[in-house]
Amino acid sequence: MDAKDYLEQYYAQYDEDNRLRSKHGFVEFHTTMRYIEKYLKPEDRVLEIGAGTGRYSHALAQQGYRVDAVELVQHNIDIFKQNTQPGENITIVQGNALDLSAYQDDAYDITLLLGPMYHLYSVEDQKQALREALRVTKPGGVVFAAYCGNDATIVQYCFQRGMFKDPKYQALIDPVTFKAGSSFAEIFVLYRKEDIDSLMETMPAERLHFVGTDMAANYIRDTVDAMDDEMYARFLKYHDAICERPDMVGVSHHFLDVFRKKA
């Protein structure tokens, strides 16, 4: 099977639509939306590349923004369409983050790349997705790119869940640096900040924020899900206070790189 076949198979059985709706999952959504809303202006046009089932696209369309969405996996597109509400100014097409030739240069004020970097297995493909996202963004526009964190996965899956006992996973992880590799079958590509810095060093962009979007929430998900509303509100404030701290961001399961396209 090729990469798309594995993704189709994975998302056909995974409940992506509800991933961000639990209290621990909502931390990632809350954080990402908080940063998007810092830069949104009235009448902005938004493109979401790799929109999944449309959690962000629909939230922005419901705020009155014009949103165009691109998604690779047909199963996700079907759910995206089911979730579309009357009055949303939104489109969804099947497409690939590596080739946005259907979209003009310098067309969008805000570009979201919140899924594709999870599933691109070569550095050249990763750079191509970033180049395409920047190409379709207006000079001065803002791009939001999401990544899966290497070390949170090592701690939670390899140690807590014992996956280091499986030779298949041992073979994917450098025994000295604990940097994880991936393959089509493993679905997810894992990054450290230095990997992302290396991808961005030649891009025509200025970094605005580097954020851990879930930080502790996935490590203590049962505790977070059991919080009453007052404690949960306090936890979100704590998370907001630490999510850009350089001494802490590397523990996050998900990163958000926010950058402005240079004029």
N, C-alpha and C positions, 0 to 999 in steps of 0.2 A: 504494500500500500504506500501511497505517497503522503506528504504532510497533510494535504486537504482531506484525504480519506480518514486519517486518524482524527482530525479535528471534527469532521462530520460525525464520526462514531462517538467521540467523547461528548459533544454537546447534545447529541440525541438522547443521552441518558443522564446528563447533569442538569440540575435545576438552576440554570444561570439566572433566570428571571427573578428568583427569590433570594439570590446570594447576598444581596445588600439590604435585605429587609429585617433580619434579626438585629437585636441591639448591637451585638459585636460586629456584624457586617455593615450596619449603618454608619459606623465610625468612618469607614473608608469613603462612603458616599457623602456624608456630611463634610468631610475634609476636602474632598475633591470639589464639591459644589462651592464651598466657601472660597476657595482660591479662584475658581472660574468667575464667581460673582464679583471678585475684586476688580476684574478687568472688563466685564461686560458693560457696554454702553447702549443706550436706546438705538434701535434700528440696526444693530450689529447682525451680520450674517454668520452663521455657525455651520461648520462642517464637522461631522463626527465620522472618523475612519475606524472601522472595526467596531461598529455600534452595538454588537451583541443583540440583546432583546430590547434595547432602547431605553434603559433606565435614565440615562443622562439626556439623551435626545428628547424624550418625552417631557422630562422635567423642564427643560429649557423652552420647548415649544409651548408648554402650558403657561410659561411666563410671558409669552407673546413674541418670542424670537422666531425668526425664519431659520429652520434647521434642515440641512441636507445630510443624509446618512448613507454610509457605505458599509456593507457587511458581506463577508465571504461565505458564511455557513447558512444554507437555506433554512434549516430548522429554526435558527435564530431570527431570520427574516420573517418567517411565518408568525412567530410570537410577537415580533415587533409590530407587525401589521394589526394583529389582534388587539394590541395595547393602545393603538392610536385612538385618541378621543376626538369627538367632533370639535371643529374649530382650530385644531392644531395645523399650523403652516409648516408641514413636514413632508419630506420625501425619503424613500428608502430604495436603494438599488443594490444588486449583487455586484461586488467588485473586490479588488485586491489592493491592499495598501502599497504594494510595490509598483502599481501602474494606475495612476489617477489621471490618465490622459483625457478622460471625458470631462475633466474640470480645468478651467482656465487658470493661467498664472494670476497671482495677486487678487484672488476673488473673495477671500473670506477674512473677516476680522478676528475670529476665534476658530482655532482648529484643535480638535480633540483626537488624540491618538492613544486611547485608553485600553486597547486590547492587543493590537498587532505585535507589539514588541515582546509579548509573552511567547509568541509562537514563530519567531524568525530565528533560524538556526545558524546562520552565517553572519559574520560581521558585515559583509558586503550587502546582504539583504537588510540588515538592521539600518545601515547608513542610507540605503535606498529609500526605505520607508520614511526616515527623517527628512531626506532631501525632498521627497514628494510632498510631505506635510508642509514643509517650508515654502515650496514652490507655489502652492495654491493659496498661501496666506499672504495678505497684504503686507507691504513694508510697514513696520510698526505694529503689526498684528501679533497675537500671542498664541503660542502652541503649548498644549498640555500633553506630555507623554508619560505613560505609566509603565512600570517595570515590576517584575517579581524579584524579591530580595533573596540573595543566596543564603545568608547566615540564619535567618529565621527558619528557612526550610531545613537546614542542617540540624538546628536545635530541635525543632518540633517533630520532624518526620524521621530523621536518621537516629536521633538519640531518644526522644520521648516515645516514639512509636517503634523503635527498634529496627528500622530499615537497614541499618548498618550490618545486620546479621545476614542480609541477603547478598550473595556475591554479585548479583546483577547491579545493585546500587553501589556496592563498594567499588566496582570497576568504573563508575561514572565520576567518582570523587577523588581529587588529588589528595594523597595521604599526608602531604606536608602542609599545603595551604588550605585544604578543605574547600577549594573552589569546585563547584559541581558542574559537570557537563550535562548535556541533554541529547535527546534524539526524538525523532517523530513519535515514537511509542510513548516516551515520557511526557510529551505534550508541551511542558513548560520550560522555558529558558530562564535561567537564574542569573542575576547580576549583582555586582558590588558597585559602589559609587565610582570607583576608578574605571570600571568598564564603561559606564555611562559617560564619564568625563572624556574618555578616549574617543568614543563615538562623536561627541559634540565638538571636539577641539578644532575641527576644520569647517564646521557648519557656520553659515552667516547668521549667527544668533547670539543674543546676550542673555545669560541666565538671570532669572528674576528670583526664583525660589527652588530649593530642593527639599522635598517634604516626605516624611514618613506618614503614609495615609492611614495606617491602622496601628502601628507601634505595638503597645502591649495588649491590644484588644484581642488578638488571636491567641495569645499565650494564656490568657485568663478568660476565655470566651464564656465558660459556664458562670463565672463570677459576674461578668458584665451582663449576661442575659438575665441573671437573677436580680439585678439592681432595681430598686424602686425608682420612680421618676426623679426624685430629688437627688439621689446618689448618682444616677446616670447623667443628669445635667452637670453635676460637679465633675464627673469623670470626663465628659466631653470638654469642659473648660481646662482640665488638667492636660488632656491630650492636645488641645489647641496651643497650650503654652509650651509644650515640649517638641512638637512635631517637626520643627526646623532646627533643633539643637544638633550641631555637628557631632557632639559626643554621644548622641543617642539614636540618630536617624538610621544608622546601619542595622539596628535590630528589627526594623519594620519588615513585615511580610510584603508590603507593596510600597513603592516609591512613586512620587510624582515630580517630574522635572518640568518646570515652567520657564519658558524662554520666549523672548521677543525677537521677531525677525528684524534684522538690521535693514535700514533704509538703503 
